[in-house]
Amino acid sequence: MYKFYFLIFVLLTFNCQLALSDSRGNRVQMDLNALRVAVLAYEAHCRKYPQNLDTLFSEIPSCDYWKGPYLSTKINLVDPWGESYMYFTVDRKAGVFFLLSKGKDNLLGSQDDIVMVGKAIERIHQQ
């Protein structure tokens, strides 16, 4: 299973290298990293992943340990080309999720996509 994730990561990284060559690409990389940290903090506090990125800003009744908002402004949710960042989980149990910008051409799966893969740290539960 992890070989599959690695293959996806390698392919996406290879396709995304050209997109990182300008300042907009650098800003996207910083935004995606901030979003990754926010998603991981949310997961650590609530013991589940957010349904969407808006959840990082507003408390939800089903999370007793919510300590957000996890980002300072909603501006972080929009890339330099005016499109919303995308977030989806690949394997909630394994803690794998993707954050991405569709890039300048706004087409998913093209060479200018910028992708960040997130992975939760496994916890040691006391019994």
C-alpha positions in Angstrom: 0.0 0.0 0.0 2.8 2.4 0.9 4.5 1.7 -2.5 1.4 3.1 -4.1 1.6 6.3 -2.1 5.3 6.6 -2.8 4.6 6.2 -6.6 1.9 8.9 -6.4 4.3 11.2 -4.5 7.1 10.7 -7.0 4.9 11.3 -10.0 3.4 14.4 -8.5 6.7 15.7 -7.4 8.2 15.2 -10.8 5.3 17.0 -12.5 5.3 19.9 -10.0 9.0 20.9 -10.1 8.4 23.5 -12.9 5.7 25.2 -11.0 8.0 26.0 -8.0 10.4 28.0 -10.1 8.6 31.4 -9.5 7.6 33.4 -6.5 3.9 32.3 -6.8 5.1 28.7 -6.6 7.1 29.6 -3.5 4.1 31.2 -1.9 1.9 28.2 -2.7 4.5 25.9 -1.1 4.5 28.1 2.1 0.7 28.2 2.2 0.5 24.4 1.7 3.0 23.8 4.5 0.9 26.1 6.8 -2.2 24.2 5.9 -0.4 20.8 6.5 0.6 21.9 10.0 -2.9 23.2 10.7 -4.5 19.9 9.5 -2.1 17.9 11.7 -2.8 20.1 14.7 -6.5 19.7 14.2 -6.1 15.9 14.0 -3.9 15.8 17.1 -6.6 17.7 19.1 -9.8 16.3 17.7 -8.5 12.7 16.9 -9.9 13.0 13.4 -9.2 14.9 10.2 -11.2 18.0 9.2 -14.0 17.4 6.7 -12.7 20.4 4.8 -10.3 23.4 5.3 -13.1 25.7 6.6 -13.3 23.4 9.6 -9.9 24.8 10.7 -11.5 28.1 11.5 -14.7 27.2 13.3 -15.3 25.0 16.3 -17.3 21.9 15.8 -19.5 20.3 18.5 -18.1 16.8 18.0 -14.6 17.9 19.1 -14.2 18.5 22.8 -10.5 19.5 22.5 -10.7 21.9 19.6 -8.0 24.6 20.1 -8.4 26.6 16.9 -8.7 28.6 14.9 -5.7 26.8 13.4 -5.0 29.5 10.8 -5.0 33.2 11.2 -7.0 34.2 8.1 -9.0 32.5 5.4 -6.7 34.2 2.8 -4.5 31.1 3.3 -7.2 29.0 1.5 -6.7 30.7 -1.9 -3.7 30.3 -4.1 -2.0 33.2 -6.0 -4.2 32.6 -9.0 -7.4 33.1 -7.0 -8.5 29.5 -6.7 -9.2 27.5 -3.5 -6.6 25.0 -2.3 -7.8 21.5 -2.5 -7.7 19.0 0.4 -8.6 15.4 0.6 -7.7 12.4 2.6 -6.4 9.3 0.8 -6.3 6.9 3.8 -7.8 8.3 7.0 -6.7 5.3 9.0 -3.1 5.6 7.9 -3.2 9.4 8.2 -2.4 10.2 4.6 -3.8 13.4 3.0 -3.1 15.7 0.1 -3.1 19.5 -0.2 -2.8 21.0 -3.7 -3.1 24.0 -5.9 -4.1 23.4 -9.5 -1.6 26.1 -10.6 -1.8 28.8 -13.1 -3.8 26.8 -15.7 -6.4 25.8 -13.0 -6.5 22.2 -14.5 -6.2 19.3 -12.1 -3.5 16.8 -13.1 -1.5 19.2 -15.3 2.3 19.9 -15.0 1.9 23.1 -13.0 0.0 21.5 -10.1 1.7 22.0 -6.7 1.1 19.1 -4.3 2.0 18.5 -0.7 1.5 15.1 0.9 0.7 15.0 4.7 1.1 12.1 7.0 0.1 12.0 10.7 2.6 10.7 13.2 1.4 7.5 14.8 0.5 7.7 18.4 1.4 5.4 21.2 -1.7 4.7 23.3 -1.4 3.8 26.9 -3.4 0.8 27.9 
